Amino acid sequence: MTSEAAHKFIVVEGPIGVGKTSLAKRLCDSLSAQGVFEQAAQNPFLERFYRNPRAGALPTQLYFLLQRAQQLATLKQADLFAPVRVADYLLEKDRLFARVTLDEDEYTLYEQLYARLEIAAPKPDLVVYLQAPVDVLLERIAKRGVDYEQYIDKGYLERLNEAYARFFHEFEAAPLLIVNAASIDPISNQHDYDELLAAIRRMSRGRLYFNPPRSRTL
């Protein structure tokens, strides 16, 4: 009898630059899981938004909403005996971003479309929320070198980080593992990754803060 939780659908979430997609991909390898990833590079309005947020916010957000709705609807209809899945986003994050980026009239239009879509997203049985200060996010965004991301405004990241913190403070829809992603490097440091993977496998209910001392073992 194992003490590990049998997760079928894990979601890794967090603000831009925190490392959620990289972690989700490593988890897919470790858990022999199918990845469910955002396709940000396919959004033709995203660079426009980063260059000029007011001009690009609404088309960027609506494109992401329709893309995510289609992807998750397909996932919901999949065979019940499908493999373990790991995603790098929650559908609820779409509203979170919309609230941060859109003005009141745009958000009203967004909500009308959201309601008409009647999205039935699958419920995760574990959410891993990666936290990091804005300066760490900016450093990681610069390091990964995606051209259009270099236009991301620090104030925008601060508002986004605050929105994530509020959202997950009240989150009760699934077990929640809150990770201090600034103090560990589960992508490049194997010891950090192994510790985090063990915590994910053990997690079965409630919420847990994962904030181990910074690893000294490479």
Backbone as CSV, one residue per row, in Angstrom:
resi,resn,N_x,N_y,N_z,CA_x,CA_y,CA_z,C_x,C_y,C_z
1,MET,0.852,-1.194,0.000,0.000,0.000,0.000,0.885,1.240,0.000
2,THR,0.691,2.125,-0.966,1.490,3.343,-1.038,0.779,4.498,-0.373
3,SER,1.550,5.436,0.160,0.975,6.627,0.778,0.843,7.762,-0.224
4,GLU,1.280,7.545,-1.459,1.227,8.601,-2.452,-0.195,8.811,-2.949
5,ALA,-0.541,10.091,-3.180,-1.844,10.400,-3.746,-1.855,10.019,-5.225
6,ALA,-2.972,9.471,-5.696,-3.083,9.057,-7.094,-3.708,10.186,-7.896
7,HIS,-2.901,11.135,-8.314,-3.405,12.284,-9.056,-3.614,11.914,-10.521
8,LYS,-4.766,12.336,-11.047,-5.053,12.133,-12.467,-4.967,13.437,-13.256
9,PHE,-5.168,14.567,-12.580,-5.116,15.854,-13.268,-4.485,16.882,-12.332
10,ILE,-3.247,17.265,-12.641,-2.482,18.236,-11.854,-2.356,19.518,-12.660
11,VAL,-2.569,20.644,-11.995,-2.402,21.946,-12.638,-1.294,22.706,-11.930
12,VAL,-0.364,23.251,-12.707,0.687,24.123,-12.189,0.328,25.547,-12.594
13,GLU,0.247,26.446,-11.622,-0.162,27.824,-11.902,0.804,28.821,-11.266
14,GLY,0.682,30.074,-11.705,1.499,31.149,-11.185,1.671,32.225,-12.223
15,PRO,2.220,33.369,-11.841,2.347,34.506,-12.750,3.376,34.288,-13.848
16,ILE,3.403,35.178,-14.804,4.326,35.110,-15.932,5.764,35.062,-15.421
17,GLY,6.540,34.109,-15.923,7.947,34.036,-15.593,8.300,33.189,-14.397
18,VAL,7.292,32.639,-13.700,7.583,31.908,-12.465,8.090,30.495,-12.725
19,GLY,7.897,29.976,-13.942,8.417,28.658,-14.286,7.393,27.550,-14.331
20,LYS,6.116,27.897,-14.481,5.073,26.865,-14.414,5.123,25.878,-15.582
21,THR,5.382,26.381,-16.785,5.407,25.471,-17.935,6.607,24.530,-17.860
22,SER,7.755,25.046,-17.463,8.950,24.200,-17.333,8.731,23.124,-16.276
23,LEU,8.113,23.485,-15.157,7.838,22.492,-14.124,6.811,21.480,-14.614
24,ALA,5.767,21.955,-15.285,4.744,21.044,-15.796,5.346,20.013,-16.746
25,LYS,6.288,20.439,-17.577,6.929,19.512,-18.517,7.779,18.474,-17.780
26,ARG,8.480,18.891,-16.733,9.260,17.920,-15.953,8.330,16.922,-15.269
27,LEU,7.212,17.401,-14.758,6.252,16.504,-14.109,5.682,15.501,-15.110
28,CYS,5.444,15.941,-16.329,4.957,15.016,-17.356,5.941,13.865,-17.544
29,ASP,7.221,14.176,-17.566,8.238,13.133,-17.731,8.251,12.189,-16.534
30,SER,8.191,12.746,-15.332,8.281,11.930,-14.117,7.051,11.063,-13.905
31,LEU,5.885,11.578,-14.292,4.623,10.893,-14.013,4.059,10.178,-15.239
32,SER,4.825,10.159,-16.323,4.342,9.587,-17.594,2.982,10.176,-17.949
33,ALA,2.900,11.505,-17.851,1.631,12.211,-18.008,1.537,12.898,-19.361
34,GLN,0.312,13.164,-19.752,0.044,13.942,-20.960,0.020,15.416,-20.585
35,GLY,0.710,16.263,-21.346,0.749,17.688,-21.064,-0.425,18.427,-21.682
36,VAL,-0.927,19.404,-20.942,-1.978,20.306,-21.433,-1.416,21.714,-21.255
37,PHE,-0.888,22.284,-22.341,-0.131,23.520,-22.240,-0.808,24.674,-22.977
38,GLU,-0.674,25.855,-22.381,-1.098,27.058,-23.085,-0.263,27.220,-24.352
39,GLN,-0.876,27.818,-25.352,-0.177,28.059,-26.617,-0.052,29.565,-26.819
40,ALA,0.681,30.214,-25.905,0.767,31.674,-25.930,1.358,32.192,-27.231
41,ALA,2.314,31.463,-27.776,2.967,31.921,-29.005,2.009,31.965,-30.189
42,GLN,0.885,31.267,-30.099,-0.089,31.272,-31.188,-1.005,32.490,-31.153
43,ASN,-0.995,33.218,-30.031,-1.879,34.384,-29.902,-1.304,35.548,-30.707
44,PRO,-1.952,35.942,-31.815,-1.378,36.979,-32.686,-1.430,38.379,-32.091
45,PHE,-2.143,38.527,-30.958,-2.305,39.849,-30.354,-1.386,40.073,-29.154
46,LEU,-0.653,39.033,-28.746,0.082,39.118,-27.485,1.212,40.147,-27.542
47,GLU,1.976,40.152,-28.613,3.059,41.141,-28.709,2.486,42.555,-28.720
48,ARG,1.379,42.750,-29.415,0.736,44.061,-29.422,0.353,44.480,-28.004
49,PHE,-0.155,43.538,-27.224,-0.546,43.844,-25.853,0.649,44.267,-25.006
50,TYR,1.750,43.529,-25.102,2.918,43.878,-24.299,3.506,45.223,-24.711
51,ARG,3.423,45.558,-26.003,3.934,46.849,-26.464,3.004,47.993,-26.081
52,ASN,1.696,47.739,-26.154,0.701,48.788,-25.891,-0.510,48.145,-25.220
53,PRO,-0.477,47.976,-23.885,-1.523,47.224,-23.186,-2.940,47.715,-23.458
54,ARG,-3.153,49.020,-23.548,-4.510,49.503,-23.757,-5.030,49.117,-25.136
55,ALA,-4.175,49.118,-26.136,-4.618,48.809,-27.492,-4.820,47.319,-27.701
56,GLY,-4.052,46.501,-26.982,-4.080,45.070,-27.262,-4.787,44.199,-26.247
57,ALA,-5.285,44.769,-25.166,-5.801,43.956,-24.062,-7.008,43.104,-24.461
58,LEU,-8.009,43.725,-25.080,-9.253,42.997,-25.343,-9.067,41.859,-26.357
59,PRO,-8.485,42.087,-27.542,-8.321,40.953,-28.462,-7.411,39.870,-27.896
60,THR,-6.396,40.261,-27.145,-5.515,39.262,-26.531,-6.294,38.374,-25.584
61,GLN,-7.127,38.988,-24.741,-7.862,38.232,-23.743,-8.934,37.347,-24.364
62,LEU,-9.624,37.862,-25.366,-10.669,37.058,-26.012,-10.066,35.880,-26.769
63,TYR,-8.926,36.088,-27.403,-8.267,34.974,-28.088,-7.898,33.883,-27.094
64,PHE,-7.301,34.265,-25.962,-6.930,33.274,-24.956,-8.166,32.554,-24.411
65,LEU,-9.242,33.291,-24.169,-10.455,32.664,-23.639,-10.967,31.592,-24.594
66,LEU,-11.076,31.902,-25.872,-11.586,30.941,-26.839,-10.625,29.756,-26.999
67,GLN,-9.335,30.029,-26.988,-8.349,28.964,-27.102,-8.438,28.009,-25.908
68,ARG,-8.481,28.560,-24.700,-8.538,27.729,-23.499,-9.851,26.970,-23.408
69,ALA,-10.947,27.618,-23.770,-12.252,26.954,-23.721,-12.280,25.752,-24.639
70,GLN,-11.760,25.910,-25.845,-11.737,24.804,-26.800,-10.855,23.668,-26.301
71,GLN,-9.684,23.998,-25.783,-8.751,22.970,-25.320,-9.325,22.192,-24.147
72,LEU,-9.929,22.896,-23.179,-10.444,22.219,-21.987,-11.737,21.464,-22.276
73,ALA,-12.527,21.943,-23.211,-13.733,21.206,-23.591,-13.350,19.855,-24.195
74,THR,-12.317,19.836,-25.012,-11.823,18.584,-25.587,-11.338,17.648,-24.493
75,LEU,-10.650,18.220,-23.506,-10.137,17.429,-22.392,-11.275,16.839,-21.573
76,LYS,-12.305,17.616,-21.344,-13.453,17.169,-20.558,-14.157,15.996,-21.214
77,GLN,-14.176,15.979,-22.535,-14.886,14.943,-23.271,-14.039,13.682,-23.483
78,ALA,-12.793,13.724,-23.025,-11.891,12.594,-23.259,-12.323,11.368,-22.465
79,ASP,-11.770,10.264,-22.844,-12.071,8.984,-22.195,-11.768,9.048,-20.703
80,LEU,-12.645,8.478,-19.870,-12.449,8.473,-18.428,-11.191,7.717,-18.027
81,PHE,-10.733,6.828,-18.886,-9.544,6.043,-18.574,-8.292,6.639,-19.218
82,ALA,-8.354,7.922,-19.530,-7.208,8.603,-20.127,-6.059,8.649,-19.129
83,PRO,-4.852,8.902,-19.610,-3.689,8.923,-18.718,-3.705,10.117,-17.775
84,VAL,-2.739,10.120,-16.880,-2.539,11.274,-16.011,-2.243,12.484,-16.888
85,ARG,-2.763,13.647,-16.498,-2.521,14.880,-17.246,-1.936,15.937,-16.317
86,VAL,-1.054,16.763,-16.871,-0.498,17.909,-16.156,-0.689,19.133,-17.032
87,ALA,-1.346,20.160,-16.498,-1.603,21.393,-17.241,-0.821,22.548,-16.629
88,ASP,-0.552,23.564,-17.447,0.149,24.739,-16.935,-0.786,25.942,-16.781
89,TYR,-2.093,25.673,-16.667,-3.030,26.764,-16.382,-4.356,26.219,-15.856
90,LEU,-5.028,27.039,-15.062,-6.422,26.852,-14.677,-7.278,27.736,-15.574
91,LEU,-8.479,27.303,-15.901,-9.368,28.164,-16.668,-9.655,29.457,-15.903
92,GLU,-9.758,29.368,-14.580,-10.077,30.552,-13.775,-9.046,31.661,-13.935
93,LYS,-7.828,31.311,-14.347,-6.806,32.345,-14.534,-7.180,33.296,-15.664
94,ASP,-8.063,32.839,-16.570,-8.459,33.706,-17.668,-9.203,34.925,-17.134
95,ARG,-10.134,34.690,-16.213,-10.852,35.805,-15.588,-9.908,36.681,-14.781
96,LEU,-8.949,36.052,-14.121,-7.979,36.798,-13.315,-7.226,37.792,-14.199
97,PHE,-6.729,37.329,-15.338,-6.012,38.213,-16.255,-6.949,39.281,-16.828
98,ALA,-8.182,38.885,-17.151,-9.131,39.838,-17.720,-9.415,40.977,-16.748
99,ARG,-9.541,40.656,-15.494,-9.833,41.671,-14.484,-8.676,42.653,-14.337
100,VAL,-7.452,42.150,-14.524,-6.264,43.003,-14.406,-6.071,43.875,-15.651
101,THR,-6.386,43.345,-16.832,-5.997,44.029,-18.073,-7.106,44.843,-18.726
102,LEU,-8.368,44.516,-18.500,-9.451,45.155,-19.235,-10.077,46.307,-18.450
103,ASP,-10.601,47.304,-19.182,-11.378,48.338,-18.507,-12.796,47.814,-18.264
104,GLU,-13.646,48.619,-17.631,-14.956,48.122,-17.202,-15.826,47.692,-18.368
105,ASP,-15.887,48.482,-19.434,-16.720,48.132,-20.588,-16.205,46.864,-21.267
106,GLU,-14.882,46.768,-21.400,-14.299,45.576,-22.011,-14.555,44.345,-21.160
107,TYR,-14.460,44.508,-19.855,-14.680,43.361,-18.973,-16.141,42.902,-19.024
108,THR,-17.064,43.822,-19.157,-18.479,43.463,-19.297,-18.693,42.629,-20.558
109,LEU,-18.072,43.048,-21.660,-18.157,42.281,-22.907,-17.526,40.904,-22.730
110,TYR,-16.390,40.862,-22.086,-15.696,39.595,-21.826,-16.600,38.652,-21.028
111,GLU,-17.240,39.160,-19.979,-18.101,38.329,-19.137,-19.306,37.802,-19.912
112,GLN,-19.844,38.598,-20.813,-20.967,38.141,-21.625,-20.561,36.974,-22.512
113,LEU,-19.385,37.069,-23.108,-18.903,35.975,-23.944,-18.587,34.747,-23.099
114,TYR,-17.946,34.956,-21.962,-17.604,33.850,-21.061,-18.864,33.069,-20.686
115,ALA,-19.936,33.784,-20.347,-21.186,33.129,-19.935,-21.798,32.324,-21.082
116,ARG,-21.692,32.826,-22.289,-22.281,32.125,-23.441,-21.519,30.856,-23.805
117,LEU,-20.256,30.807,-23.468,-19.453,29.633,-23.823,-19.823,28.400,-22.992
118,GLU,-20.337,28.612,-21.788,-20.739,27.517,-20.898,-19.637,26.451,-20.818
119,ILE,-18.470,26.881,-20.403,-17.302,26.003,-20.369,-17.391,25.042,-19.189
120,ALA,-17.240,23.756,-19.461,-17.229,22.746,-18.402,-15.819,22.191,-18.287
121,ALA,-14.973,22.926,-17.596,-13.573,22.511,-17.464,-13.448,21.366,-16.470
122,PRO,-12.557,20.413,-16.722,-12.334,19.327,-15.758,-11.758,19.881,-14.457
123,LYS,-12.105,19.258,-13.366,-11.640,19.717,-12.056,-10.304,19.049,-11.717
124,PRO,-9.286,19.836,-11.404,-8.005,19.221,-11.017,-8.110,18.568,-9.652
125,ASP,-7.291,17.541,-9.414,-7.253,16.984,-8.069,-5.997,17.434,-7.324
126,LEU,-5.222,18.329,-7.948,-4.151,19.031,-7.247,-3.762,20.259,-8.057
127,VAL,-3.606,21.393,-7.358,-3.080,22.609,-7.974,-1.781,22.971,-7.274
128,VAL,-0.746,23.201,-8.065,0.564,23.631,-7.560,0.724,25.098,-7.936
129,TYR,0.720,25.975,-6.931,0.800,27.423,-7.158,2.210,27.896,-6.855
130,LEU,2.897,28.378,-7.881,4.270,28.858,-7.749,4.258,30.365,-7.485
131,GLN,4.890,30.775,-6.389,4.977,32.182,-6.013,6.405,32.686,-6.171
132,ALA,6.552,33.955,-6.538,7.866,34.596,-6.562,7.668,36.107,-6.611
133,PRO,8.587,36.882,-6.017,8.505,38.347,-6.101,8.672,38.835,-7.535
134,VAL,8.198,40.039,-7.791,8.227,40.593,-9.140,9.650,40.704,-9.680
135,ASP,10.616,41.089,-8.845,11.999,41.215,-9.322,12.536,39.867,-9.823
136,VAL,12.139,38.779,-9.154,12.549,37.444,-9.596,11.879,37.108,-10.931
137,LEU,10.614,37.460,-11.067,9.903,37.204,-12.324,10.564,37.952,-13.478
138,LEU,10.888,39.222,-13.253,11.524,40.016,-14.309,12.877,39.435,-14.696
139,GLU,13.626,38.973,-13.718,14.932,38.368,-13.989,14.781,37.112,-14.849
140,ARG,13.787,36.287,-14.529,13.590,35.048,-15.280,13.041,35.322,-16.681
141,ILE,12.190,36.322,-16.799,11.672,36.707,-18.116,12.813,37.182,-19.010
142,ALA,13.700,37.990,-18.446,14.858,38.467,-19.212,15.766,37.307,-19.606
143,LYS,15.940,36.370,-18.698,16.849,35.249,-18.944,16.350,34.339,-20.058
144,ARG,15.031,34.119,-20.130,14.557,33.194,-21.166,14.508,33.846,-22.540
145,GLY,14.562,35.171,-22.611,14.857,35.864,-23.860,13.798,35.837,-24.936
146,VAL,12.524,35.709,-24.585,11.460,35.809,-25.589,11.296,37.287,-25.943
147,ASP,11.460,37.613,-27.220,11.550,39.016,-27.632,10.389,39.863,-27.118
148,TYR,9.149,39.431,-27.400,8.015,40.287,-27.058,7.795,40.399,-25.552
149,GLU,8.313,39.438,-24.778,8.151,39.514,-23.324,9.015,40.607,-22.703
150,GLN,9.991,41.094,-23.415,10.869,42.138,-22.877,10.128,43.466,-22.728
151,TYR,8.928,43.563,-23.305,8.117,44.770,-23.166,7.196,44.711,-21.935
152,ILE,7.205,43.608,-21.211,6.303,43.469,-20.059,6.634,44.522,-19.011
153,ASP,5.623,45.229,-18.570,5.782,46.323,-17.615,5.820,45.793,-16.181
154,LYS,6.719,46.346,-15.366,6.832,45.917,-13.976,5.533,46.151,-13.208
155,GLY,4.874,47.273,-13.449,3.611,47.553,-12.768,2.539,46.526,-13.089
156,TYR,2.515,46.083,-14.337,1.570,45.047,-14.743,1.850,43.751,-13.991
157,LEU,3.122,43.367,-13.884,3.474,42.156,-13.141,3.106,42.282,-11.667
158,GLU,3.268,43.458,-11.092,2.899,43.658,-9.689,1.399,43.468,-9.487
159,ARG,0.602,44.033,-10.385,-0.856,43.863,-10.277,-1.243,42.399,-10.463
160,LEU,-0.567,41.737,-11.387,-0.859,40.336,-11.643,-0.485,39.465,-10.443
161,ASN,0.658,39.720,-9.856,1.101,38.965,-8.690,0.112,39.126,-7.535
162,GLU,-0.358,40.356,-7.335,-1.341,40.606,-6.279,-2.654,39.892,-6.558
163,ALA,-3.067,39.868,-7.810,-4.306,39.180,-8.178,-4.196,37.682,-7.933
164,TYR,-3.053,37.106,-8.267,-2.837,35.684,-7.990,-2.892,35.405,-6.492
165,ALA,-2.256,36.252,-5.701,-2.238,36.042,-4.247,-3.653,36.085,-3.686
166,ARG,-4.463,37.036,-4.132,-5.855,37.124,-3.659,-6.650,35.901,-4.088
167,PHE,-6.463,35.499,-5.344,-7.221,34.363,-5.861,-6.935,33.094,-5.063
168,PHE,-5.672,32.807,-4.836,-5.341,31.555,-4.156,-5.517,31.638,-2.643
169,HIS,-5.600,32.843,-2.102,-5.930,32.978,-0.681,-7.319,32.410,-0.398
170,GLU,-8.215,32.545,-1.381,-9.598,32.084,-1.212,-9.881,30.777,-1.940
171,PHE,-8.903,30.189,-2.567,-9.108,29.018,-3.418,-9.394,27.773,-2.583
172,GLU,-10.498,27.095,-2.905,-10.872,25.875,-2.186,-11.362,24.789,-3.131
173,ALA,-11.192,24.984,-4.429,-11.762,24.056,-5.405,-10.988,22.756,-5.535
174,ALA,-9.763,22.701,-5.009,-8.926,21.499,-5.111,-7.826,21.598,-4.067
175,PRO,-7.184,20.474,-3.716,-5.997,20.553,-2.859,-4.980,21.510,-3.477
176,LEU,-4.317,22.297,-2.622,-3.441,23.365,-3.100,-2.071,23.267,-2.440
177,LEU,-1.039,23.161,-3.274,0.343,23.181,-2.808,0.942,24.520,-3.224
178,ILE,1.260,25.361,-2.236,1.798,26.700,-2.486,3.311,26.639,-2.356
179,VAL,4.023,26.963,-3.428,5.471,26.766,-3.503,6.185,28.111,-3.566
180,ASN,7.156,28.305,-2.678,8.027,29.467,-2.764,9.039,29.214,-3.873
181,ALA,8.707,29.635,-5.076,9.533,29.330,-6.248,10.763,30.217,-6.338
182,ALA,10.853,31.216,-5.460,12.045,32.062,-5.461,13.194,31.426,-4.696
183,SER,12.871,30.520,-3.777,13.909,29.951,-2.912,14.437,28.612,-3.410
184,ILE,13.804,28.051,-4.446,14.254,26.776,-4.996,14.308,26.874,-6.511
185,ASP,14.975,25.927,-7.130,15.066,25.871,-8.593,14.791,24.441,-9.046
186,PRO,13.515,24.068,-9.134,13.185,22.681,-9.482,13.431,22.338,-10.945
187,ILE,13.828,23.306,-11.744,14.115,23.030,-13.143,15.575,22.641,-13.331
188,SER,16.483,23.390,-12.721,17.918,23.142,-12.915,18.558,22.361,-11.773
189,ASN,17.922,22.336,-10.611,18.502,21.687,-9.432,17.741,20.388,-9.147
190,GLN,18.392,19.262,-9.348,17.720,17.971,-9.216,17.231,17.725,-7.796
191,HIS,18.006,18.137,-6.805,17.607,17.935,-5.408,16.319,18.707,-5.107
192,ASP,16.254,19.952,-5.562,15.041,20.747,-5.360,13.844,20.081,-6.045
193,TYR,14.073,19.607,-7.261,12.972,18.970,-7.993,12.496,17.706,-7.284
194,ASP,13.418,16.891,-6.828,13.045,15.648,-6.155,12.225,15.922,-4.896
195,GLU,12.626,16.947,-4.136,11.875,17.302,-2.927,10.460,17.760,-3.273
196,LEU,10.350,18.594,-4.301,9.042,19.095,-4.703,8.176,17.967,-5.259
197,LEU,8.750,17.100,-6.075,7.994,15.974,-6.625,7.470,15.077,-5.508
198,ALA,8.284,14.841,-4.478,7.829,14.022,-3.356,6.653,14.686,-2.646
199,ALA,6.712,16.015,-2.487,5.610,16.736,-1.843,4.340,16.653,-2.686
200,ILE,4.492,16.761,-4.000,3.335,16.651,-4.900,2.712,15.266,-4.802
201,ARG,3.541,14.243,-4.769,3.018,12.875,-4.704,2.304,12.597,-3.378
202,ARG,2.751,13.239,-2.308,2.118,13.018,-1.001,0.824,13.805,-0.824
203,MET,0.695,14.889,-1.558,-0.403,15.832,-1.330,-1.743,15.220,-1.722
204,SER,-2.704,15.228,-0.792,-3.997,14.616,-1.089,-5.189,15.490,-0.717
205,ARG,-5.009,16.441,0.204,-6.144,17.288,0.607,-5.634,18.571,1.251
206,GLY,-6.564,19.544,1.365,-6.240,20.781,2.053,-5.244,21.638,1.294
207,ARG,-4.452,22.412,2.045,-3.402,23.233,1.446,-2.121,23.105,2.246
208,LEU,-1.009,23.177,1.527,0.298,23.011,2.146,1.248,24.038,1.558
209,TYR,2.090,24.641,2.414,3.109,25.587,1.966,4.434,24.840,1.846
210,PHE,5.006,24.890,0.663,6.281,24.221,0.414,7.366,25.293,0.344
211,ASN,8.164,25.397,1.396,9.172,26.439,1.482,10.393,25.883,2.221
212,PRO,11.071,24.900,1.607,12.216,24.280,2.283,13.410,25.219,2.288
213,PRO,14.376,24.987,3.189,15.623,25.766,3.139,16.276,25.606,1.770
214,ARG,16.914,26.647,1.302,17.559,26.601,-0.002,18.554,25.431,-0.067
215,SER,18.379,24.611,-1.109,19.230,23.438,-1.248,20.689,23.828,-1.459
216,ARG,21.580,23.095,-0.831,23.006,23.277,-1.055,23.580,22.131,-1.893
217,THR,22.711,21.188,-2.252,23.156,20.010,-2.992,22.762,20.139,-4.450
218,LEU,23.716,20.117,-5.342,23.419,20.230,-6.782,23.198,18.850,-7.380
